[in-house]
Amino acid sequence: MPFVKVLRNGQITLPKEVRESLGLRDGEILEVEVKKSQVILKPKILMDAPDGGELSASGKKKVNEALRDLKKGDFAKHRNIDGLIKDLNS
């Protein structure tokens, strides 16, 4: 298990193998949770609410389905936009 050091302003650097195993990239958002004496970091996806402030029932359903797929690992990764477009068109 790798170790990290807490730096000035409470900053830590997650080891490369940890970031890679979680698929984390620069700029991603993590939720910080404290349970007993443990610090738990959870990747999060933040979305702006639509102008009306609420998603429709079908919009909520689609978001929940997408989140379930993400948790199951049921998604494709692409290195660039061309790969994504090729996959979408196939």
Rosetta blueprint (number, residue, H / E / L):
1 M L
2 P L
3 F L
4 V L
5 K L
6 V L
7 L L
8 R H
9 N H
10 G H
11 Q L
12 I L
13 T L
14 L L
15 P L
16 K H
17 E H
18 V H
19 R H
20 E H
21 S H
22 L H
23 G L
24 L L
25 R L
26 D L
27 G L
28 E L
29 I E
30 L E
31 E E
32 V E
33 E E
34 V E
35 K E
36 K L
37 S L
38 Q E
39 V E
40 I E
41 L E
42 K E
43 P E
44 K E
45 I L
46 L L
47 M L
48 D L
49 A L
50 P L
51 D L
52 G L
53 G L
54 E L
55 L L
56 S L
57 A H
58 S H
59 G H
60 K H
61 K H
62 K H
63 V H
64 N H
65 E H
66 A H
67 L H
68 R H
69 D H
70 L H
71 K H
72 K H
73 G L
74 D L
75 F L
76 A L
77 K L
78 H L
79 R L
80 N L
81 I H
82 D H
83 G H
84 L H
85 I H
86 K H
87 D H
88 L H
89 N H
90 S L
